[in-house]
Amino acid sequence: MEKEASQLIDEILEFLWMENPVEATLAGIHRYDDRLEKLDLVSRRNKLHRKKEFLELIKLCEKVSSKNTELKLLRCGLELGILMEESVHSLDRDASTYPRIAIYGVYQLVARSSAPYHYRALRAIDRMREVPRVLDEGKLNLSYGDDIPRLWTRAAVDLTVSAREYLARLIESLTKEVPELENVIKKYYETARAAFDEYLEFLIKDLMPRSSGAFSAGEKVFNYLLKHEHLLDIDIDSLRRLAREEIERTGEELVRLSEKMGGGLTWQERLRKPDEDKPQGDLLAHWGEIISKVKKAIRSANLLTLPSRDNLVLMETPPFERPAIPVAGYIEAPPFEEESKAFFCVTPLPEDMGKEDRETILDSHSGSRALFTVTRELYPGRHTLLARRIKKRNRLAYLSRRNIFEEGWSSYVPGLLVEQGLFDNRNFEFLVLHARLLDAWRVLVDIDLHCTGKNESQAVADLVNGAGIPERQAWFQVCHLASSPASSLGALIGRLKIIELRHSFSQAGEDNFSLKKFHDALLRLSAMPLEWLERRLGQAIKQRRI
């Protein structure tokens, strides 16, 4: 039966990739690089019917198969997809879906695939030819949609404008790399751009006037996501209580730390204060030095095993990506691509930038802020976790991506380095505490937006006043949370769970407990749901392997 279960998993994944070509490219599957997803009503009904058939097969298979982890994750993913189609009706209400598919379809090929550039150019042309169809299907679906939230439509307008401009930068880069295809690239680019223009006009003139619906998912859907998407045994009231406790505890710590740092500043004032350790020379070299410093400190402290064969490439952000990555950003490696690479991009300062803007951007590159980003995103954060997952179990790593543990690990590790005294940097410690505060506020706002009817303006005010972030950043956070209910949980819940597990197993292991072995075991088991991960860790304790 194990063979049949494995074949079923492969069959379902192949179906999902075939129906979601952009996701396939992102995963490193290139069999569908020449197409974009079909979103017309007939195609949607056929996909829904097929998902339900697969769901029944999984339920039968789970009764007799030991491959429970992969099957459970796959079942939860199918159930969520069915919910979004049948209950949330997101394709009929969320206008940002269509320009996102269109722009990411081209972007993934140009920027992320490791295939030869000529191949990527041809496939990008194929996908540009599909852009008008995708946007036309979006207009038709949205024409039949009811209860469309105004906030979602406003976000779609912004995305369509930026996607249209971003496509121009992608095409400019593409034509420079493959000049022999310049004419055909520009031909289909013009067709795609015209389709974006028509879609934008539809959003403003047709959809916006009737966008007066509610974006809140409601308690029923929110609870469903807690249980089936995040696999958490927790209710909304308990989640709210955890967030409030974290806000109170971390707020008090921020007050005490700000007082210790001197200057008579409140923590809110200190958050807005420019850093003094701004880089003076080459930014790429500056970030490279910090990365090396962090890796050396982790190895010396013996906190965990860093990847032996690292696939991370430090590079300057390509020009067409700089609007999306104004400072620096991590891009994970496709899990199924041979010899795949992960990238950490650092964006240089524009030559024509004014002095004031230059100082503001340099502040974002400061030593303490760069240190925080490196620890959270690279070492020992997200990149370390992804690189350490068992490579021969790529399916499991793929199915568990962006799970509660992954987000929690990225939130946990900067505090671990502060706790262990690896860096004598109070500004870094301050940023770690503030990130915890923001994580907790995001959870509270997430709940309020979807379960209490709080509007977006009130939610923005909560983040500005409670977390101390700028209004523009708060609006971005609220827009994301409004369209993605229960998406805020990982950083807070995952971190608290890791701390709880560490305390529990350090007590159980007594003198034999090793922090390094504990962290290595967590990383090794990171693709599993939390309840199963805890059970496997318990077995390791009993066998005296932690």
C-alpha positions in Angstrom: 0.0 0.0 0.0 3.0 2.3 0.6 3.8 2.2 -3.2 0.2 3.1 -4.0 0.2 6.0 -1.5 3.4 7.4 -3.0 2.0 7.1 -6.5 -1.1 8.9 -5.4 0.9 11.8 -3.9 2.9 12.1 -7.1 -0.3 12.1 -9.2 -1.9 14.8 -7.1 1.2 17.0 -7.1 1.5 16.6 -10.9 -2.2 17.7 -11.3 -1.6 20.7 -9.0 1.5 21.8 -10.9 -0.2 21.3 -14.3 -3.2 23.4 -13.1 -0.9 26.0 -11.5 2.1 26.5 -13.8 3.5 29.5 -12.0 3.7 27.5 -8.8 5.3 24.7 -10.7 8.0 27.0 -12.0 8.6 28.4 -8.4 9.0 24.8 -7.2 11.6 24.0 -9.9 9.2 22.0 -12.1 9.6 23.2 -15.7 7.2 21.0 -17.6 4.6 23.8 -17.7 6.8 26.9 -18.3 4.9 27.7 -21.5 1.5 28.4 -19.9 -0.4 30.2 -17.3 -3.3 29.0 -15.2 -6.8 28.7 -16.7 -9.4 30.5 -14.6 -12.5 30.4 -16.6 -15.6 28.9 -15.0 -15.5 25.6 -16.8 -11.8 25.1 -15.9 -12.5 26.0 -12.3 -15.4 23.5 -12.0 -13.3 20.8 -13.5 -10.4 21.5 -11.1 -12.8 21.6 -8.1 -14.3 18.2 -9.1 -10.9 16.7 -9.5 -9.7 18.0 -6.1 -12.8 16.4 -4.5 -12.0 13.1 -6.1 -8.4 13.2 -4.9 -9.5 14.2 -1.4 -11.6 11.0 -1.2 -8.7 8.9 -2.4 -6.4 10.5 0.3 -8.9 9.7 3.0 -9.1 6.1 2.0 -5.3 5.9 1.7 -4.7 7.5 5.1 -6.5 4.6 6.8 -3.8 2.1 5.8 -0.7 4.1 4.8 2.1 5.1 7.1 2.9 8.1 4.9 0.6 10.1 7.1 2.7 13.3 7.1 2.7 13.9 3.3 -0.9 12.7 3.0 -2.1 14.9 5.8 -0.4 18.0 4.4 -1.7 17.3 0.9 -5.2 16.7 2.2 -5.2 20.0 4.1 -4.0 21.8 1.0 -6.8 20.3 -1.1 -9.4 21.1 1.6 -8.3 24.7 1.7 -8.5 25.0 -2.0 -12.0 23.7 -2.1 -13.0 26.1 0.7 -11.6 29.1 -1.2 -13.5 28.1 -4.3 -16.8 27.2 -2.7 -17.2 29.4 0.4 -14.8 32.4 0.0 -15.2 32.7 -3.8 -11.9 34.5 -3.9 -11.6 34.3 -7.7 -14.9 36.2 -8.0 -14.0 38.8 -5.4 -10.2 39.4 -5.3 -9.1 41.3 -8.4 -5.4 41.2 -7.5 -5.3 37.4 -8.2 -5.1 37.9 -12.0 -2.4 40.6 -12.4 -0.3 38.7 -9.8 -0.5 35.5 -11.8 0.3 37.4 -15.0 3.4 39.2 -13.7 4.8 36.4 -11.5 4.4 34.0 -14.5 6.9 36.0 -16.5 9.0 37.1 -13.5 9.7 33.5 -12.3 11.1 32.6 -15.6 13.2 35.7 -16.2 14.6 36.0 -12.6 14.4 32.7 -10.8 14.9 29.7 -13.2 18.3 28.3 -13.6 17.6 27.1 -17.1 19.6 28.7 -20.0 18.6 32.3 -20.7 17.5 31.6 -24.3 15.1 28.9 -23.0 13.7 31.3 -20.4 13.2 34.0 -23.0 11.2 31.7 -25.2 9.0 30.5 -22.3 8.6 34.1 -21.1 7.2 35.0 -24.6 4.8 32.0 -24.3 3.5 33.4 -21.0 3.2 36.9 -22.2 1.0 35.6 -25.0 -1.2 34.2 -22.2 -1.5 37.4 -20.2 -4.5 38.9 -22.1 -6.5 35.6 -21.6 -5.8 35.6 -17.9 -6.9 39.2 -17.4 -10.0 38.7 -19.6 -11.0 35.7 -17.5 -10.5 37.8 -14.4 -12.8 40.5 -15.7 -15.5 38.0 -16.5 -15.2 36.3 -13.1 -15.3 39.6 -11.3 -18.3 40.7 -13.3 -20.3 38.0 -11.7 -18.8 38.5 -8.2 -20.8 39.7 -5.2 -19.7 41.3 -1.9 -16.4 42.5 -3.3 -14.3 44.4 -0.7 -13.2 47.9 -1.6 -9.9 47.4 0.1 -9.2 44.4 -2.2 -10.1 46.3 -5.3 -7.9 49.2 -4.3 -5.0 46.8 -3.7 -5.6 45.3 -7.1 -5.4 48.7 -8.8 -2.1 49.4 -7.1 -0.8 45.9 -8.0 -1.9 46.3 -11.7 -0.1 49.7 -12.0 3.1 48.3 -10.5 2.9 45.0 -12.4 2.6 47.0 -15.7 5.6 49.0 -14.8 7.5 46.0 -13.5 6.9 44.1 -16.8 8.6 46.9 -18.7 11.7 46.5 -16.6 11.6 42.7 -17.0 11.4 43.0 -20.8 14.2 45.5 -20.9 16.4 43.1 -19.1 15.3 40.2 -21.3 16.0 42.0 -24.6 19.5 42.9 -23.4 20.2 39.2 -22.7 18.7 37.8 -25.9 18.9 40.6 -28.5 18.1 38.3 -31.3 14.5 37.9 -29.9 14.0 41.6 -29.3 11.3 42.1 -32.0 9.1 39.1 -30.9 9.6 40.0 -27.2 8.5 43.6 -27.7 5.5 42.4 -29.9 4.0 40.3 -27.1 5.0 42.8 -24.5 2.9 45.4 -26.2 0.0 43.0 -26.3 0.4 42.2 -22.6 0.8 45.9 -21.6 -2.4 46.7 -23.5 -4.2 44.0 -21.6 -3.0 45.5 -18.3 -4.3 48.9 -19.4 -7.7 47.5 -20.2 -7.8 45.6 -16.9 -6.9 48.7 -15.0 -9.7 50.6 -16.7 -12.1 47.8 -15.8 -11.1 48.0 -12.1 -11.5 51.7 -11.9 -14.6 52.3 -14.0 -16.6 49.0 -13.5 -15.4 47.2 -10.4 -14.6 50.0 -7.9 -18.1 51.6 -8.0 -19.6 48.3 -6.8 -16.9 47.3 -4.4 -18.7 47.8 -1.1 -18.5 44.3 0.4 -16.8 43.0 3.6 -13.4 41.5 3.6 -13.7 39.8 7.0 -13.6 36.0 6.7 -15.6 35.5 9.9 -14.9 33.3 12.9 -16.0 30.1 11.2 -13.5 30.4 8.3 -10.8 31.7 10.7 -11.2 28.7 13.0 -11.1 26.4 9.9 -7.8 27.9 8.8 -6.3 27.5 12.3 -7.2 23.8 12.3 -6.8 22.8 8.7 -4.2 25.2 7.2 -2.0 25.6 10.2 -2.8 22.4 12.0 -3.2 24.2 15.3 -5.4 23.0 18.2 -6.2 26.5 19.4 -9.3 28.8 19.4 -9.6 32.5 18.6 -10.0 33.5 22.3 -6.8 31.7 23.3 -4.9 33.1 20.3 -6.0 36.6 21.3 -4.9 36.1 24.9 -1.5 34.9 23.8 -1.1 38.0 21.5 -2.1 40.4 24.3 0.2 38.7 26.8 3.1 39.0 24.4 2.3 42.7 23.7 2.3 43.5 27.4 5.4 41.5 28.2 7.5 42.7 25.2 6.3 46.3 25.6 7.6 46.3 29.2 10.9 44.9 28.0 11.2 47.6 25.3 10.7 50.3 28.0 13.4 48.8 30.2 15.9 48.3 27.4 15.3 51.9 26.1 16.0 53.3 29.5 19.2 51.2 29.8 20.3 52.6 26.4 20.2 56.1 27.8 19.4 59.4 26.0 16.0 59.8 27.7 14.2 58.4 24.6 11.0 56.4 24.7 11.2 53.1 22.7 8.9 54.7 20.1 11.4 57.6 19.7 14.3 55.3 19.6 12.7 53.3 16.9 12.6 56.4 14.7 16.1 57.5 15.6 18.7 57.1 12.8 21.3 54.4 13.5 24.9 55.5 13.9 26.5 52.4 12.4 25.7 53.2 8.8 27.9 51.6 6.1 30.4 53.9 4.4 31.7 51.7 1.6 30.5 49.0 -0.7 27.1 47.7 0.4 27.7 44.2 -0.9 30.9 43.9 1.0 29.3 45.3 4.1 26.6 42.6 4.1 29.1 40.0 3.2 31.2 40.9 6.3 28.1 40.7 8.5 27.1 37.3 7.1 30.7 36.0 7.8 30.6 37.4 11.3 27.3 35.7 12.1 28.4 32.3 10.8 31.6 32.5 12.7 29.8 33.4 15.9 27.3 30.6 15.6 30.0 28.0 15.0 32.0 29.3 18.0 29.0 29.1 20.2 28.1 25.6 19.1 24.4 26.4 18.8 23.6 24.3 15.8 25.1 22.8 12.7 25.2 25.1 9.7 24.7 23.7 6.2 27.9 21.9 5.0 27.2 22.5 1.4 25.7 25.9 1.2 23.8 27.0 -2.0 23.4 30.7 -1.0 24.6 33.3 -3.5 25.2 36.8 -2.3 24.6 39.2 -5.2 23.6 42.7 -6.2 19.9 43.1 -6.8 19.2 43.1 -10.6 17.9 46.5 -11.7 14.4 45.3 -12.6 14.0 43.9 -9.0 15.1 47.0 -7.1 11.7 48.5 -6.7 10.5 45.3 -5.0 13.8 44.9 -2.9 14.7 48.4 -1.9 17.3 47.3 0.7 18.0 43.5 0.8 16.0 40.3 0.5 16.3 36.5 0.6 14.9 34.4 -2.2 14.8 30.7 -1.4 15.9 27.9 -3.8 13.3 25.9 -5.8 13.0 22.6 -3.9 12.8 20.4 -7.0 15.4 22.0 -9.2 18.8 20.3 -9.7 21.7 22.3 -8.2 19.3 25.0 -7.2 20.5 28.2 -5.7 19.2 30.5 -3.0 19.9 34.2 -3.4 20.5 37.1 -1.0 20.2 40.3 -3.0 21.6 43.6 -1.8 20.3 46.8 -3.6 22.9 49.5 -4.3 22.0 53.2 -3.8 20.8 55.0 -6.9 23.4 57.4 -8.2 20.9 60.3 -8.6 19.5 60.0 -5.0 19.4 63.1 -2.9 21.4 63.4 0.4 18.3 63.1 2.6 17.0 60.0 0.8 20.4 58.5 0.8 20.8 58.8 4.5 17.4 57.2 5.0 18.2 54.2 2.9 21.7 53.9 4.4 20.0 53.7 7.8 18.2 50.6 6.6 21.6 49.1 5.8 23.0 49.9 9.2 25.1 47.3 11.0 22.4 46.5 13.6 19.6 46.3 11.0 21.7 44.2 8.7 22.6 41.9 11.6 18.9 41.4 12.4 18.0 40.6 8.8 20.9 38.1 8.4 20.1 36.3 11.6 16.4 36.1 10.8 16.6 35.3 7.1 19.9 33.5 6.6 22.0 32.2 9.5 20.7 30.6 11.6 17.2 31.6 10.3 15.1 30.7 7.3 17.8 29.8 4.8 19.5 27.5 7.4 16.3 25.7 8.0 15.5 25.2 4.4 19.0 24.1 3.6 19.1 21.6 6.4 15.8 19.8 5.5 16.5 16.3 4.3 17.0 16.6 0.5 15.8 13.2 -0.4 12.4 14.1 1.1 11.8 17.0 -1.3 8.0 16.3 -1.4 7.6 16.7 2.3 9.8 19.9 2.4 7.6 21.3 -0.5 4.3 20.4 1.1 5.3 22.0 4.5 6.7 25.2 3.1 5.8 28.4 5.1 4.5 26.3 7.9 4.1 27.5 11.5 7.5 26.1 12.5 9.4 27.8 9.6 8.0 31.2 10.5 8.5 30.5 14.2 12.2 29.5 13.7 12.9 32.8 11.9 11.4 34.7 14.8 13.1 32.6 17.5 16.7 32.7 16.3 17.5 36.4 16.7 16.4 36.2 20.3 18.5 33.1 20.8 21.6 35.0 19.7 20.8 37.8 22.1 20.2 35.3 24.9 23.6 33.6 24.3 25.4 37.0 24.2 26.9 36.5 20.8 26.9 40.2 19.8 27.5 43.2 22.0 24.9 45.3 20.2 22.0 47.0 22.1 20.5 48.3 18.9 20.2 44.7 17.6 18.6 43.6 20.9 16.2 46.5 20.6 15.2 45.4 17.0 14.7 41.8 18.2 12.3 43.0 20.9 10.4 45.3 18.5 10.0 42.6 15.9 8.4 40.4 18.6 6.0 43.3 19.5 5.1 43.7 15.9 4.5 40.0 15.4 2.0 40.0 18.3 0.2 43.1 17.1 -0.2 41.5 13.6 -1.9 38.5 15.2 -4.3 40.8 17.1 -5.1 42.9 14.1 -5.5 39.7 12.0 -8.2 38.5 14.4 -9.9 41.9 14.7 -10.1 42.3 10.9 -11.7 39.0 10.3 -13.6 38.2 13.5 -14.8 41.5 15.1 -15.6 43.7 12.1 -12.8 46.2 12.7 -12.2 48.3 9.6 -8.9 48.9 7.9 -8.4 52.5 9.2 -8.8 51.3 12.8 -6.4 48.4 12.2 -3.8 50.8 10.8 -4.2 53.1 13.8 -3.6 50.0 16.1 -0.3 49.2 14.3 0.9 52.8 14.2 0.1 53.5 17.9 0.7 50.0 19.3 3.7 48.8 17.3 5.2 52.2 16.5 5.6 51.6 12.8 5.0 54.3 10.0 1.5 54.6 8.6 2.6 53.5 5.1 4.1 50.3 6.5 0.9 49.7 8.6 -1.3 50.1 5.6 0.8 47.5 3.7 0.5 45.1 6.7 -3.3 45.6 7.0 -3.9 45.1 3.2 -2.0 41.8 3.4 -3.8 40.6 6.5 -7.2 41.6 5.1 -6.7 39.4 2.0 -5.0 36.6 3.8 -6.8 35.6 7.1 -4.8 33.8 9.7 -1.5 34.5 7.9 0.1 36.2 10.8 0.4 33.3 13.2 3.7 31.6 12.5 6.1 34.1 13.9 4.4 34.3 17.3 2.9 30.8 17.8 5.8 29.0 16.2 8.4 30.9 18.4 6.5 30.3 21.6 6.1 26.6 20.7 9.9 26.3 20.1 10.6 27.9 23.4 8.1 25.6 25.1 9.6 22.5 23.5 13.1 23.6 24.4 12.1 24.1 28.1 10.2 20.8 28.3 13.0 18.7 26.7 15.8 20.5 28.6 14.0 19.5 31.8 13.4 15.9 30.6 17.0 15.6 29.4 18.5 17.1 32.5 22.3 17.1 32.4 22.4 15.2 29.0 20.4 18.0 27.2 22.4 19.6 24.4 21.2 22.9 22.9 23.0 22.1 19.6 21.5 18.7 19.3 18.0 20.1 20.2 18.3 22.7 17.4 19.7 20.2 14.9 16.8 17.8 15.7 14.3 20.7 15.2 15.7 21.5 11.8 15.8 17.9 10.8 12.1 17.5 11.7 11.0 20.9 10.6 8.8 19.7 7.7 6.5 17.9 10.1 3.4 19.3 11.8 4.1 20.6 15.3 2.2 17.8 17.0 4.2 15.1 15.2 7.5 17.0 15.6 7.0 17.1 19.4 6.4 13.3 19.4 9.6 12.6 17.5 11.6 14.9 19.7 10.2 13.0 22.7 11.5 9.8 21.2 14.9 11.3 20.7 15.0 12.4 24.4 14.1 8.9 25.5 16.9 7.4 23.3 19.3 10.1 24.9 20.0 11.6 21.5 19.3 15.2 22.7 
